[in-house]
C-alpha cells in the first residue's frame, strides 16, 4: 500500500507557530487545535473526526489519481515517476 503524507506550509501570525523549532509545517494536531479555537462549542474528538474525514477523502481521491484542490492553500496530485 502506498503511504501518502500531507504537509502544509503556511505563513502564520500565531506566535506559538513562529516559535516552533522544527519548521513552519502544520501538523494534523495543529489543525485540530486551530479548529478548537474557532469552534470551541465542539468537542475535541468531534473536531479530530472532521480532520480525519477530510484527510481520508483526500487520500481516496489521490489514490484514484484525482486532483485535490483546497482553495487558498493549493492543489495536490500524484505523478508517476
Secondary structure in CASP SS format (residue, H / E / C, confidence):
PFRMAT SS
TARGET T0000
AUTHOR 0000-0000-0000
METHOD secondary structure of the structure
MODEL  1
X C 1.00
X C 1.00
X C 1.00
X C 1.00
X C 1.00
X C 1.00
X C 1.00
X E 1.00
X E 1.00
X C 1.00
X C 1.00
X C 1.00
X C 1.00
X C 1.00
X H 1.00
X H 1.00
X H 1.00
X H 1.00
X C 1.00
X C 1.00
X C 1.00
X C 1.00
X C 1.00
X C 1.00
X E 1.00
X E 1.00
X C 1.00
X H 1.00
X H 1.00
X H 1.00
X H 1.00
X H 1.00
X H 1.00
X H 1.00
X H 1.00
X H 1.00
X H 1.00
X H 1.00
X C 1.00
X C 1.00
X C 1.00
X C 1.00
X C 1.00
X H 1.00
X H 1.00
X H 1.00
X H 1.00
X H 1.00
X H 1.00
X H 1.00
X H 1.00
X H 1.00
X H 1.00
X H 1.00
X H 1.00
X H 1.00
X H 1.00
X H 1.00
X H 1.00
X H 1.00
X H 1.00
X H 1.00
X H 1.00
X C 1.00
X C 1.00
X C 1.00
X C 1.00
X E 1.00
X E 1.00
X E 1.00
X C 1.00
X C 1.00
X C 1.00
X E 1.00
X E 1.00
X E 1.00
X C 1.00
X C 1.00
X C 1.00
X C 1.00
X C 1.00
END
